[in-house]
Amino acid sequence: MSDRGNIANTGVYGGLPDREKKYVDVVSLTTADALVTPLYIVWDDGRRFAIDKVTNRRQAHSLKTGGTGMRYTILVGGKQTYLYYDDYRKKWFVEAKRMRRPDP
């Protein structure tokens, strides 16, 4: 589980200051005809989030963090969110909330 991290919002397609691209591990099922269905998102601290349902999959841009890839519209804990597979980097990412650092 190496080579993970956050990337600043420097993508061609913009981004929001309160979001960041976060690479995550994903447990998925790939069928014989190459259909990929993500099952779990694994956070870098080991927490696993079950994907209740995949409602859509299509090529799309991440407007919140920049970047592009196969976008999976998913339900996690009953809430809709997006999970991306970056075809160029061969990595999964989410549009994570940027953690605020306390003022010194």
Residue frames relative to the residue before (quaternion, step in Angstrom):
aa qw qx qy qz dx dy dz
M 1.0000 0.0000 0.0000 0.0000 0.00 0.00 0.00
S 0.3325 0.7456 -0.5068 0.2770 3.53 0.78 1.04
D 0.7638 0.3917 -0.2795 0.4302 3.51 -1.40 -0.05
R 0.4435 0.6550 -0.4778 0.3822 3.55 0.99 0.87
G 0.2850 0.7728 -0.5468 0.1505 3.54 -1.17 0.28
N 0.5462 -0.6050 0.4768 0.3290 3.47 -1.34 -0.13
I 0.1891 -0.7602 0.6134 0.1005 3.51 -1.13 0.70
A 0.4860 -0.6671 0.4798 0.2975 3.57 -0.89 0.90
N 0.5903 -0.5832 0.4340 0.3508 3.54 -1.26 0.44
T 0.2746 0.7739 -0.5241 0.2260 3.56 0.36 1.22
G 0.3792 0.7599 -0.4609 0.2577 3.58 1.24 0.21
V 0.6599 -0.5172 0.3882 0.3824 3.51 -1.30 0.45
Y 0.7434 0.4257 -0.2155 0.4687 3.57 1.03 -0.78
G 0.6674 -0.5482 0.2951 0.4085 3.56 1.13 0.58
G 0.0589 -0.7836 0.6164 0.0507 3.51 -1.17 -0.64
L 0.3950 -0.6913 0.5525 0.2467 3.52 -1.30 0.30
P 0.5382 -0.6624 0.4073 0.3251 3.61 -0.94 0.79
D 0.6988 0.4586 -0.2881 0.4674 3.63 1.14 -0.43
R 0.6882 0.4236 -0.2766 0.5201 3.61 1.28 0.14
E 0.0553 -0.7816 0.6201 0.0384 3.54 -1.22 0.54
K 0.5049 -0.6216 0.5056 0.3210 3.52 -1.21 0.60
K 0.0206 -0.7967 0.6037 -0.0225 3.57 -0.73 1.06
Y 0.3021 -0.7460 0.5675 0.1739 3.55 -0.72 1.10
V 0.0626 -0.8016 0.5940 -0.0250 3.54 -0.95 0.98
D 0.4626 -0.6051 0.5512 0.3406 3.52 -1.33 0.26
V 0.0993 -0.7834 0.6122 0.0403 3.56 -1.11 0.71
V 0.2497 -0.7071 0.6411 0.1631 3.53 -1.05 0.87
S 0.0532 0.8212 -0.5616 0.0862 3.57 -0.65 1.10
L 0.3521 -0.6822 0.5981 0.2299 3.51 -1.40 0.27
T 0.0883 -0.7767 0.6222 0.0424 3.57 -0.89 0.95
T 0.3172 -0.7687 0.5286 0.1704 3.55 -0.69 1.11
A 0.7061 -0.4591 0.3329 0.4240 3.57 -1.31 0.20
D 0.7165 0.3976 -0.2564 0.5127 3.60 1.14 -0.54
A 0.5922 -0.6558 0.3100 0.3509 3.58 1.26 0.65
L 0.3967 0.6794 -0.5121 0.3448 3.61 1.12 0.56
V 0.1963 -0.7971 0.5657 0.0773 3.59 -0.64 1.16
T 0.0318 -0.7806 0.6242 -0.0075 3.55 -0.89 1.02
P 0.2944 -0.7608 0.5477 0.1859 3.61 -0.50 1.12
L 0.2328 -0.7979 0.5475 0.0971 3.58 -0.99 0.90
Y 0.7993 0.0271 0.0323 0.5995 3.59 1.01 -0.87
I 0.2400 -0.6939 0.6522 0.1886 3.53 -1.27 0.58
V 0.1497 -0.7844 0.5984 0.0656 3.57 -0.89 0.97
W 0.3192 -0.7628 0.5407 0.1544 3.55 -0.57 1.24
D 0.6439 -0.5629 0.3487 0.3833 3.61 -1.14 0.48
D 0.6632 0.4694 -0.3211 0.4866 3.62 1.20 -0.26
G 0.6470 -0.5627 0.2925 0.4233 3.57 1.33 0.23
R 0.4991 0.6477 -0.4446 0.3658 3.61 1.20 -0.21
R 0.2033 -0.7716 0.5947 0.0977 3.56 -1.04 0.88
F 0.1300 -0.7759 0.6153 0.0499 3.53 -0.98 0.93
A 0.3370 -0.7531 0.5350 0.1817 3.56 -0.58 1.19
I 0.3228 -0.7091 0.5956 0.1956 3.54 -1.04 0.85
D 0.3625 -0.7687 0.4935 0.1849 3.54 -0.48 1.28
K 0.7966 -0.1208 0.1442 0.5745 3.55 0.94 -0.92
V 0.2594 -0.6945 0.6439 0.1892 3.55 -1.23 0.62
T 0.1631 -0.8298 0.5294 0.0682 3.58 -0.55 1.16
N 0.8000 0.0061 0.0053 0.6000 3.58 1.23 -0.39
R 0.0009 -0.7628 0.6456 0.0364 3.56 -1.25 0.47
R 0.2296 0.7528 -0.5862 0.1922 3.54 -0.91 1.02
Q 0.5794 -0.5385 0.4685 0.3934 3.57 -1.29 0.35
A 0.1892 0.7853 -0.5685 0.1559 3.58 -0.84 0.94
H 0.4584 -0.6415 0.5427 0.2896 3.52 -1.37 0.32
S 0.3796 -0.6637 0.5848 0.2709 3.55 -1.19 0.56
L 0.2363 -0.8028 0.5344 0.1191 3.57 -0.36 1.21
K 0.6502 0.5306 -0.3174 0.4416 3.60 1.21 -0.42
T 0.8221 0.1960 -0.0837 0.5280 3.61 1.01 -0.70
G 0.4949 -0.6229 0.4497 0.4061 3.57 1.20 -0.29
G 0.6223 0.5260 -0.4085 0.4113 3.55 -1.19 0.44
T 0.1957 -0.7732 0.5953 0.0972 3.51 -1.31 0.25
G 0.2465 0.7640 -0.5767 0.1512 3.54 -1.25 0.31
M 0.6683 -0.4108 0.3752 0.4938 3.52 -1.26 -0.38
R 0.1620 -0.8022 0.5705 0.0683 3.58 -0.59 1.15
Y 0.1653 -0.7623 0.6227 0.0616 3.51 -0.85 1.09
T 0.2201 -0.7241 0.6368 0.1474 3.55 -0.81 1.00
I 0.0024 0.8360 -0.5431 0.0787 3.55 -0.52 1.22
L 0.3035 -0.6893 0.6174 0.2273 3.52 -1.38 0.28
V 0.0144 0.7645 -0.6429 0.0450 3.55 -0.87 1.07
G 0.8283 -0.0135 -0.0314 0.5592 3.57 -0.56 1.13
G 0.6878 -0.4946 0.2664 0.4596 3.56 1.13 0.69
K 0.6570 0.4880 -0.3140 0.4813 3.62 1.28 -0.04
Q 0.4189 -0.7093 0.5137 0.2397 3.55 -1.02 0.87
T 0.1205 0.7596 -0.6325 0.0919 3.54 -1.08 0.84
Y 0.4336 -0.6859 0.5157 0.2750 3.57 -1.30 -0.01
L 0.1026 -0.7342 0.6690 0.0544 3.50 -1.23 0.71
Y 0.1594 -0.8116 0.5594 0.0533 3.58 -0.82 1.03
Y 0.1699 -0.7167 0.6590 0.1523 3.51 -1.26 0.56
D 0.2733 -0.7677 0.5657 0.1265 3.55 -0.54 1.26
D 0.3330 -0.7828 0.4946 0.1781 3.59 -0.30 1.26
Y 0.6473 0.5295 -0.3195 0.4456 3.60 1.08 -0.70
R 0.7723 0.3391 -0.1769 0.5072 3.60 0.81 -0.99
K 0.3202 -0.7665 0.4908 0.2627 3.59 1.30 -0.29
K 0.5540 0.5716 -0.3952 0.4584 3.56 1.00 0.95
W 0.4124 -0.6632 0.5691 0.2574 3.53 -1.29 0.50
F 0.0525 0.7973 -0.6013 -0.0009 3.58 -1.13 0.61
V 0.2320 -0.7333 0.6226 0.1444 3.51 -1.36 0.44
E 0.4627 -0.6340 0.5392 0.3054 3.55 -1.33 0.32
A 0.0687 -0.8518 0.5193 -0.0015 3.57 0.26 1.31
K 0.5269 -0.5867 0.5048 0.3512 3.54 -1.24 0.53
R 0.4301 -0.6912 0.5230 0.2526 3.54 -0.94 0.95
M 0.3791 -0.7197 0.5374 0.2226 3.56 -0.87 0.98
R 0.3313 -0.7386 0.5538 0.1950 3.56 -0.88 0.95
R 0.3046 -0.7295 0.5838 0.1847 3.52 -0.99 0.87
P 0.4864 -0.6658 0.4700 0.3150 3.59 -0.90 0.84
D 0.5200 -0.6253 0.4801 0.3287 3.56 -1.09 0.71
P 0.4722 -0.6898 0.4657 0.2904 3.61 -0.94 0.85
